[in-house]
Amino acid sequence: MNRIRDEIRRHQRTPAQNPIDTALINTALPAKDPSPLENAIGAEALAKYDRALDRLDAETREAVIARIEMGCSYQEIADLMDKPSADAARMTVSRALVKLAEEMRRG
């Protein structure tokens, strides 16, 4: 009962929130949209990723796509790729990501 009373008192002591002027928000806060530079960098990185992915062998490419693009768990990847365990799939994905990074660096 004391906890409830304390909570009520705490709530009463907290000042009421004033509504925020939406015109002020639109001018005072930076836009959430990416800048043209961020869009260009993102597009360039995506193009690099796609080119590097094309240069990987089929199993490596499958591991990367399953984990990065599809968000599969290691157990799901193990099932998809006929690996004996989730740990084996984790190692396959780790090696695949290293190969992908090397390919992306090559350009």
N, C-alpha and C positions, 0 to 999 in steps of 0.2 A: 504494500500500500504506500509506503514511504517513497519507493522508486517512482510510482505513478505520480505522486504529488511533486516530487522533484522534477520530473519531466514536464509537468504542467507549468511549474514555476519557471523552468528554463525557457520554455516556449514563450511564456508571457514576457520575459526579459528581452528576448530577441526582437530587435526593431523590425517593423514590417518592411518588406521589400517594395521599393517604389518601382512602378512600371518604367521600363527603359524606352526612351524616345527612339523609334525605329529609324527616323531620319538621321539621328546621330550615329547609330550603329553603321548604317550604310556608308557614311563618310569617314568615320573614325577608324574603322577596322580594315586591315588589308583584305583584299579579295582572296577567296579560297581557291580560285581557279589557278592552274599553273600559268606561269608567264610564258611568253613565246620562246624564251631561251630554254626554260624547263621542258617545254614541248619538244623542241629540237633535240635536246640532249636525250630525252626519253625515246624519241623516234630513232635516233642514231643507235642507242644502246639496244633497242629492240631489233633493229636490223642486224646488228652485230651478233646478237643472240641467235636469230634465225639462221644466219649464214654459218655460224659455228655448229649449230644443231644439225644442219644438213651434212656437215663433214664428219659427223660421228657415225660409228657403226650402229647397226640396228638395235642391238641389245642396250648399248649405252644410251642411245636416243630414247628408247622406250623407258628406261629407268628415270631419266631426267624429266620426261613429259609426265610420267605417272606421279612423280613426287612434286614437281614444281608447278606444273600447269593444272593437273587434276587434283592435287592435294591428297593423294592416297596415303594411307598409313603404311608403315613398313610391312605389316602383316598382309595387307592387301597387295602390296607389290610382290611379296614372296609368293602369294597365291597366283598372281598374274604371270610371274616370270618363272614359275616352278622352282623357286629357291627353297631350301630345306627349312629355313627359319626366318623370322623377322630380322634377326641380327645379320644373317647372310644378305638379306635385301638391303639393310642399312649400309653394309660395306659396299655393295654394288652401287648404290646411289652415291655414296661418298666418292668412290673412284670415278663415277660418271661425272660428277660435278667438278672434280679436279680436271678431267679431260676437257670438259666444256669450257672451263676458265682458261685453260691453255690455248684452246682453239680461238676463244674470243680475243686473247692477247695477240695471237698471230694475225688476226685481222680479217 
